[in-house]
Amino acid sequence: MDKIRGIAYVIFAAIIFGFTPFFAKLSFANGFNEMTYILARCVLATLFLYIYIKKKGIDIKLNKKENWDMIKVSFLGYGLMYYTLLMAFHYMPTGIASSLHFVYPLVVMVGGVIFYNNKVHLSKVIVLIIAFTGIYFIVGYGSSGNITLIGLVLAIGSGVLYAYYILVVGTGSLKNISSYALVFYVSFYNIFYFIAFSLITNNMTFKITTKGYFFIIILSILSLLGTVTFKKGLELINTVTASILSTFEPLTSLIVGVVILNEVLFPQHIVGSLFILAAVVLAALIEKKEDQLLNAKVEGKVK
């Protein structure tokens, strides 16, 4: 049952994250730039969570090891990851940049083997290939425009940084901390990072419309909910499966684009959607089977 809940949490988070490009687009159209966009999200998420944590009396204390890892993962795995992805959109088509960003499930798989001695079965490698194929058809196939080296580095770099975040949060020292503590500290630390960053680069802007602030509030709430539920999912399923299930995100973005923005749905989008759905279903079945085998071994030892 825990595995099913974990799968549901990650898919739910992927669906929520699938809405973020829509609200981000509206935010940018109403005065936000990359720097103020991330900073505003972090400020609002910190405030919302602080009120909730105080009201519920949730303990968010960290030991020295956890706090040091939190400092690193906040900037490298979250803040810098978002910034590099957003900047990549300036140097190549967004579809290609998004496709390259989704290199992170592969990096999670390889990183887990190298740094955490995780075992990866052939079945998950096959599912990963299926997921990559679906992503390619949805956001990469038929994309036009120039691809620059800096755009390539930024897009792939964002995927590597997100893989680092998933591995540390899902396997490392931050695995057992509260999901609310994780999101609070990630948001809190990034406020200081991006204030300093914006002052250094002189890239702070406050020419933002009322609609812009409204959209960023909605986006912050969605991001907060998605990040919390994703962490809850990582507590119940392994990082590779969570990464594969996260490929549901571009599928959600596609549906949002078609339904809300009246974007055109091409045949390759349908093909890609079917590939991603197949990957998600297979990943869930594999996770469930692994859980059953583990329970059978435990019962055997008890007997």
Secondary structure, 3 states (H helix, E strand, C coil): CHHHHHHHHHHHHHHHHHHHHHHHHHHHHCCCCHHHHHHHHHHHHHHHHHHHHHHHCCCCCCCHHHHHHHHHHHHHHHHHHHHHHHHHCCCCCHHHHHHHHCCHHHHHHHHHHHHHCCCCCHHHHHHHHHHHHHHHHHHHCCCCCCCCHHHHHHHHHHHHHHHHHHHHHHCCCCCCCCHHHHHHHHHHHHHHHHHHHHHHHCCCCCCCCHHHHHHHHHHHHHHHHHHHHHHHHHCCCCHHHHHHHCCHHHHHHHHHHHHCCCCCCCHHHHHHHHHHHHHHHHHHHHHHHHHHHHHHHHHHHHC
